[in-house]
Amino acid sequence: MADDVVDAMWQIAQGGAAPKAWQTRLSIHEGEAAQLEMLARWRARGEALGGWKVGLTSGRSRDAFGAGVRPFGYILSSRIFASGSRIARAPIRGCGVENEVCFVLGRDLAGDAVDAGSARAAVRAVAPAFEINEARLPANADSGLRIADDLSQWGIVVGEAQPLASAPDLDALTVVLERDGEPIERVAARGHIDDHFTSIAALVRELAKFGRGLNAGDRVITGAFTRQPVTAAARFEGRFGALGSVSVTFV
């Protein structure tokens, strides 16, 4: 991976402007390799890894980078917030929120042969969550660059977790997104999002290409139910039926 690409990505992540017409092209693998170099730079600054996301698993974004392509993204520990948190909107460029389900790993999980069954067995708990996204790249950035940019990941907000063994049927959920108390989106899980444990297994197999895996305590988000821009101060709440709810206020 060319150092100049990672250097440019790092400057953007620190608040710098992206080129308006970025001609660089990266493959999926090159984008993931660059992303991991970015993670290494964050960790060198004292940040800790809090978990991972699986990309392109739901709705119109499914297979956007190719059939079956499920790239990973990292989540920094310092950007994992509890439900009810207040977060400054202005520093997050093109801020957006997505309802997601968050899984908590109970044990390490690694290898290129992991399947949905072994992924389920490794999960300890599940919680309602939001992903907060930041639009850092120009519209013409290619798929590899978007992966290198951590798939627009900024942080997550996580509600109360419950043991997986007693959690409701996740495929039967209907997720409602509210803004300042008014429902603005309603999405049924079935048919909209990939099986969560299939997605976690795909994440592990993708990480295995780089000699990595999931660790006990990692939080993993597996795809968006709803997606909304945050254009003004507002309180968002995601209601996940029997799984519970999660809220965040942008100020």
GULO-168225 format. One record per residue: residue in three letters; x, z, y of N, C-alpha, C in turn. Coordinates in pm, whole numbers, plus 50000, padded with zeros to 5 digits. Each point is the difference from the previous one (the first is absolute). Layout:
% GULO-168225
ALAXZYXZYXZY ...
//
This chain:
% GULO-168225
MET500845000049881499165000050119500885000050125 ALA499774990450090500794999050122499785012550086 ASP501135005750046499905012050081499234997650129 ASP500074987650054499334997750128498485001049988 VAL499444996549883498575001549980499625014749997 VAL500745008049926499715014349993500235006450137 ASP501054996050070500255005350134498834997150092 ALA499474987749995498864996450084498775008149964 MET499765001749869498865008049955500145014450046 TRP501215005249994500235013950041499725001850149 GLN500414990750081499735000850144498504999650028 ILE499294991649926498544999350016499365013349959 ALA500465005749890499465012849953500245011150101 GLN501044998850081500305010150101499274997350131 GLY499144990050004499224997150120500384987450071 GLY501014992849949500404987450062498994989049973 ALA500094989350080499074988949986500484990249895 ALA499084994749922500334989849901500104986550069 PRO500804990849944500034986450055498604993849997 LYS499664992450105498674994050005499844988849898 ALA501094993449965499964989449901501145002449902 TRP499715007549895501045004149906500124989749890 GLN501134993249994500194989149905500555004649865 THR500465012549992500575005049874498964999549888 ARG500444996149881499124999749884500655008149888 LEU499235009049941500495008349890499084998349880 SER500565000849881499185000449879499395014049986 ILE499085001449908499415013249973501105009949964 HIS500904996149909501075009049956500935003450116 GLU500344990250081500875002650115499335009450099 GLY498704998350020499275008850090500005014449951 GLU499815001949869500015013549945501405006150010 ALA501034991849976501375005150012500305004350143 ALA499554992050097500205003550141499245012850035 GLN498795001249947499205012150024500725012549950 LEU500604999149884500725011549945501245003350083 GLU500624989950060501105002750092499515007250125 MET498814996250044499385007150113499745014649963 LEU499475002249880499765013749954501305008049998 ALA501084993849955501295006849997500435004150141 ARG499724991750098500355003450139499175011850049 TRP498725000049967499175011550037500535012849937 ARG500364999249874500475012049929501345004650057 ALA500834990650043501275003750063499785007550131 ARG498834998050060499655007150123499315013349972 GLY499875003649875499405012949965498564999349954 GLU499424988049997498634998749950499985001349849 ALA498875004349947499825001049855498934990249955 LEU500104995549876499004991249942498835008449951 GLY498804996450045498815007649960499164993249895 GLY500184986949984499194992849902500054985150023 TRP499024993049943500004985449999498604994450016 LYS499924987650042498744992750002500134987749911 VAL498864995349949499924987449928499244990350088 GLY500574988250024499394990650092499184989249932 LEU499034994750074499274987849964499155001649875 THR499275011149994499215003249881498494999050022 SER499564996750122498575001150026499514989750100 GLY498704997149990499324991750099500694986750024 ARG500004995850127500564987150036501524999649989 SER500655011649998501465000349991500524998449858 ARG499115001449901500454999249861500664986449973 ASP501205000549941500764988049964500434991750120 ALA500045005950120500334992450120501404994149996 PHE500925006249926501374995149991500264992649869 GLY498934997749923500124993349872499235007649893 ALA499544992949899499215006249894500785011249932 GLY499415011950000500605011449932501145006650073 VAL500344995350120501105006150076499495013250060 ARG500655010949963499625013350046501255007250054 PRO500404996850122501235005950055499825014850031 PHE501125007050009499965014250033500335002350147 GLY499675011950045500405004750132500255015049992 TYR500935005150082500325014349995499205007650107 ILE499845012949976499335009150093500965011350032 LEU500275002250128500905010850041499275013449998 SER500695010449955499385013349992499525005050135 SER500764996850105499645004950133498734993650053 ARG499524989649932498794993150044498875001649900 ILE500015011049928498885003949915499295011550070 PHE498754997850038499245009650080498815005349920 ALA499615012250032498825005949938498744995050070 SER498914999549925498714996450058499705008950120 GLY499444993850105499705007450123501104999250104 SER501114993649966501124999150095499634991750122 ARG500705002750110499914992250123501314992450017 ILE499914987150018501184991450005499964991550127 ALA501114999450070500094991750120499934985249961 ARG499094992850062499804985949968501014991050070 ALA500355003150123500774990950084501344995749938 PRO500765009049934501284995649945499894990849878 ILE498804998749942499824992049879499484986350041 ARG500844990049994499634986750047498914993749913 GLY498964995050063498934993749924499435009249894 CYS499795012350035499595010449904498734996249925 GLY499995002749871498824997849919499875010549891 VAL498785001849949499775009649892499314993149883 GLU500305004749881499384995049878499665011749910 ASN498795000049945499675009949896500744996749872 GLU500645009949940500744998149875499785012249911 VAL500244998249872500075011349908501475003549982 CYS500315012950007501385004649987500165007849869 PHE501014996349923500295006449872501275008450012 VAL500015011649936501165008850000500605000149859 LEU501264996449990500654999449868500305014149950 GLY499705002249874500305012949938501335000149928 ARG500514988149971501314999049933500624986750037 ASP501294998749973500714987650029499424988649915 LEU500084987950056499494988349929500894988150037 ALA500614993949901500934989050027500054990649881 GLY500494987950026500234990449893499224987250017 ASP500474989549935499374986950014498904997549897 ALA499665010249921498954998549900498825009350025 VAL499965006250119498915009350031498684992450007 ASP498965005749938498674993950006499015009750064 ALA498744995750012499005008150068499805013549933 GLY500075000449868499815012649929501085010150031 SER501254995650002501095009350031499985003850147 ALA499534991050085499875003450142498965011050019 ARG498864998549934498955010350009500525013549951 ALA500744999849891500505012549942500995007050092 ALA500654992650090500995005950090499405005550127 VAL498734996750029499365004450124499435014049982 ARG500285008550100499505013849996498705001650077 ALA499894993550116498855002350087499704987550081 VAL498824999950061499544988650078499275005250123 ALA500124992550112499425004750127499534988250083 PRO499015002450087499644989750098501094999350107 ALA500214988150056501104998650094499754988650098 PHE500805000050104500134988550090501434995049994 GLU500184987050006501294994550036499954996350147 ILE501055003550074500164995650138501014988750000 ASN499604988850058500864988250005500474997450143 GLU501164993750009500574996050128500364985249994 ALA499484992150093500274985650003501284997650079 ARG501114998649927501314998850064500504985650006 LEU499464991149918500554986549988499084989650064 PRO500564988550040499174989250053499184993649890 ALA498974992750039499074994249904500684989949908 ASN501114993850045500644989749920501015005649899 ALA500205013149995500965005849905499564997049858 ASP500954996049915499644996249864499825012349912 SER499564997649875499655011149911501205008949970 GLY501194994149982501185008149973500355009350115 LEU499874995050122500255008550117498985011250009 ARG498764997149966498965010350006500265011049897 ILE500554996149887500385010149901501185008250052 ALA501004993150056501155007250057499565009950107 ASP498944996650071499445008550105499125011149944 ASP500065002249869499265010849935498504997650002 LEU499614987150000498584996549994499185007150108 SER500605001050118499355006150118499725014949986 GLN500565006449898499765014449978500545008250116 TRP499195009750045500475009650100499895014249946 GLY498885003349937499815013549946498695001149925 ILE499715011849948498745002549930499435013550042 VAL498695001249988499295012650021499285003049869 VAL500185012149947499525003049865499025011850003 GLY498874998149937499015010549989500285009349884 GLU499055008549969500185009849893500054993049864 ALA501035003249924500174993949868499255007949894 GLN499604993249896499415006649884500684994849874 PRO500035008349896500664995549876499394987049950 LEU500834991149953499484987349950498995002149888 ALA500245010149920499125002449885498565002850041 SER499805005450119498655003350045499514990950112 ALA500764989750032499644990950108498844991049957 PRO499234995050097498904990849966500544986549954 ASP499124991849948500344986449961500384992250125 LEU501274996250012500464993550122499414986150016 ASP499684993449890499404986750009498575000550051 ALA499375011749994498605001350043499875004550145 LEU501125002150067499955004850138499474989450095 THR499295004650103499704992050117500615007350118 VAL500864993350073500765006350108499394996050134 VAL499755010050083499424997850133501015004250106 LEU500234991250097500885003250112499155002450124 GLU500255011450066499285003450123500995000950117 ARG499544995650115500775001650124499145007750098 ASP500515011750040499265008950091498595002549949 GLY499895002149868498735003749940499084988649964 GLU500384987650033499164988449971500594991949885 PRO499224997449894500514991849890500294985850049 ILE501194994849967500354986550042500374990949883 GLU500305005849883500284992049881499555007749877 ARG499554992549901499625005849870500444990349892 VAL500825004849906500574991249897499905006749864 ALA499444992949904499965004849862501314996449931 ALA500515009349920501294997949934499954988849897 ARG498964999949919499954990749888500014985550049 GLY500934992349952500114986150040500824997950126 HIS500255010850076500744998650125501495002949984 ILE500335009449912501395004749991500455000249854 ASP501274996849979500555000349864499905014149941 ASP499975000849868500065013049933501235007650052 HIS499795012450043501075007550066501195002449908 PHE499765002349875501105003349908500754987349960 THR499304988849997500694987249983500924997550119 SER499545003550119500814998250121501225009249999 ILE499815012449959501145009249993501024995049899 ALA499524995049887500924994649900500764988050056 ALA499314991450074500674988450061501055004650100 LEU499695010450076500975005750094501265004749927 VAL499825007249892501145005349925500854988749944 ARG499364989849946500764988749945500764992650110 GLU499424999150119500694993450110501195008350046 LEU499825013150010501125008750036501114999549897 ALA499634998049874501004999749893500994988650018 LYS499594989550068500914988750026501185004350086 PHE499855011450069501055005150087500545013349949 GLY499735003149873500505012449941499325012450053 ARG498764998750046499275011250058498715002749925 GLY499395011350030498715003449942499305010150089 LEU498935005849949499265010450071500495013649955 ASN499935009650092500415013749969498815009450008 ALA500045010849924498965010250008499855004450145 GLY498755000850045499735003850138499814988250093 ASP500434988149961499784988150083498524997750021 ARG499664995350119498644995650029499994984849998 VAL498984994449938499894985549985498634995550047 ILE499964990350090498734994050041499924986049940 THR498784996149963499854988449912499174988750057 GLY499675000150128499284988750058498855004050089 ALA499664991050093499045003050105498564997249957 PHE499135009150037498564997749990499484994150130 THR500355006250112499584995550131501234997950086 ARG499834992750110501144997350089499464998450142 GLN500485008650091499534999550137501165002150098 PRO500004992550112500995002650104499645012850075 VAL501025006550054499795011850085500374996050142 THR499004997050080500244994550133499785010150112 ALA499535011849964499765010550100499995013449928 ALA500085010650077499915013449941498695001149922 ALA500075005249878498815000949916500295008849880 ARG498915005049941500095007549875499454991349887 PHE500814998249896499574992449883499825009549882 GLU498944997549925499775007549877499694990449887 GLY500655002149887499734992349880499285008749899 ARG498834995649957499225007449901500064992849866 PHE500505007149899500244994249868499045005749896 GLY498805003550039499045005449905500505012949937 ALA499945000949868500385012249930501485003150009 LEU500824990250044501435002650016500295007950127 GLY499055000250094500195007650123500204991050121 SER500525005850108500164992450123501355003050063 VAL500394991650096501255001550072499754995950144 SER500645006550094499794996750141501325000150075 VAL500034992450108501154999750090499494996750140 THR500595006350100499654997350139501204993950070 PHE499794988350058501054993550080499785003450147 VAL501035004550065499895004550138500894991750091 
//
